[in-house]
Amino acid sequence: MPLFNKPAAKAAPAGPADEAEPKSELRERLERSTVPVRRGRETTQGRTMANIGKSITIAGDLTGEEDLVIEGKVDGKVTLPNSQLTVGANGTVQAEVRAKSVVVIGRIAGNVHGTDRVEIQATGVVEGDVSAPKLIVAEGAVLNGTIQMGSGSGKASGSSSAPTDDAEVRKAG
């Protein structure tokens, strides 16, 4: 007999199949809500980037295996052999820097060695020697130091530590 003049709906038999649907939806929502949220990290090209914020100051050696963005201040030595180091617009680094790739938007006081490349953008300032097989210096950037380029940048050939002809800056032509 219908209540309130509504047609009676056919009731499906209650069984394990009916209980599984609400539980799976509930379980799915619960699993989504317990996934940790990453903060303070960005990703580029599928790689994780750690960030040192504007209010952070680090004194000492900094090493790692992930890309790093420095917006704060670092005094010491920075070594990221397989990663990219980006010194952001607010970043100040007073250190010897060694990384696969170095991008300078802020300021570095110290020698910079990139095993792949070094890029100094228009607002970037480098006070120190730079060695890398590829060097990009934007108009307006400041570079006060020597430049060593070539496929063997920063590596001594044989037992001699004198620069080779490959390490000289040459005009393409």
N, C-alpha and C positions, 0 to 999 in steps of 0.2 A: 504494500500500500504506500503510495507516494505521500510524502509530507509536503506541506505548503504548496500544493498543486504543481510540483515539479515531477517530471517523469523519473521513475526509478532507474538508477544506473546499474548496469550489470556488475556485480562484485566479482572480481577475479579471486580465485582461491589464493589464500595467503600461503606462501611457501618460501623456501630458501632462495629461489630466483628473485623474488620481489625484494627481499631484504638485502641482497647483494648490490643492487643498483644504488640505493641511498648511501650505503656504506662506502662504495667505491667513489662516489662524488664527494662525500665527506672526507675520505682518506686523501683524495687528490687535493682538495682545498687545504687540508692540514699540512700536507707535504709542501705545497707552495708557500705556505706561511712560515715554515720553519727553515727555508733556504736562507743562509746568511747573505746579508747585503754587503757588497764590497764598497768601502769608502776610502777615499784618499788614493785611489789608483785609477789610472786610465788605461785604455788599451788602444794600441795602434798596430795595424797589420797583424792582429791576433796575438801580439805580445803585451805583457803586462808592464805598465810603467809605474814605478814608485815615485812619490812626490815628497819633497821637503818643502814645507810651506814657508811663507814670508816671515813668520814669527819664530822659526826654528834656527838655532845656531848649533853647529857641530864642530867640536875641536878634536881632531885626531884623524886616524886613517879610516877611509870609507872604501869598502870593497863589496862586490856583488856580481850577480849573474843576470840581472834584469835591467831594463832601461830605466833611467833615472832623470827626473826633472828637479832642478834645484831652483827654488824661488827664495830661499833663505840665505844663510851665510855658512860657508864651510871653510875651516882652516885646517890644513894638514895635507893629506895625500888622498887622491881619488883614483881607484883602480877598478875599471869595468872592462875586462879584456874582450868579452864577447857581446857587449851591449852598447847602447847609445846613451851619451850623457848630453842633456840639454840644460844649459844655464839660462833660466828664464829672465825676463826683463827686470825683475826685482832681485835676481840672484847675484851673489858676490862670492867668488871662490878665490881663496888665497892658498893655492896648493899646486903641487905637481899633479897633472891630470894625464891619465892613460886610459883610453877607451877605444873601442872599435870605430866609433863615430862620435864626433864632438860638434855640437851646435851651440854657438855663443850668441845669445841675445842680450845678456847682461854683461858682467865683468869677470875676467879671470886675471889674477896676478900670479904668474908662475908658468912654468913650461908646459906645453900641451903636445901630447903625442897621440895621433889617431892612426890606428893600423889600417883603416879603410879611407877615412876622409875627415877633414876639419872644415867647418863652415862658420864664418863670422858674419852675422847679419848686420844690417845698417846701424843698429843701436849697440852692437857688440863692441867690447873693448878687451883686447888681449895685451897684457904687459908681460912678455916673456917669449921664449923661443918656441917655434911651431915646427913639428915634423909630421908629415903625412904624405902618402902618395898622391892624394887629391886635396887641393886647397881652394875654397871658395871664399872670396872676400867681397862683400857687397859695398857699393858706393856709400860712403859715410861711416863705414866701420873703421876702427882704430886697431892697428897692429904695430906694436913697438917691440921688436926683437928680430932674431934671425929666422929665416925660413929654410927648412931642409926638405926637399921633395925627391921622389923617385921610388922605385919598387922596393928598395931596401932601406927606406927612411928609418932612422933610429937604430939600425943594426950595423955593427961593425963587420966589414968583409974580411975574412981570414983573420990574421992576428993583428992587423993594423987597425987603429981606430980613426985614422985620417979619413976625411970625406972622399968619396969616389966621384968620378965624373957624372955618374947616374944621379947623384944627390944634388947636383947643381940645378938652379932654376934656369930653364932655357926658354927662349922665345920660340913658339911654334911657327914654322914657316916653310 
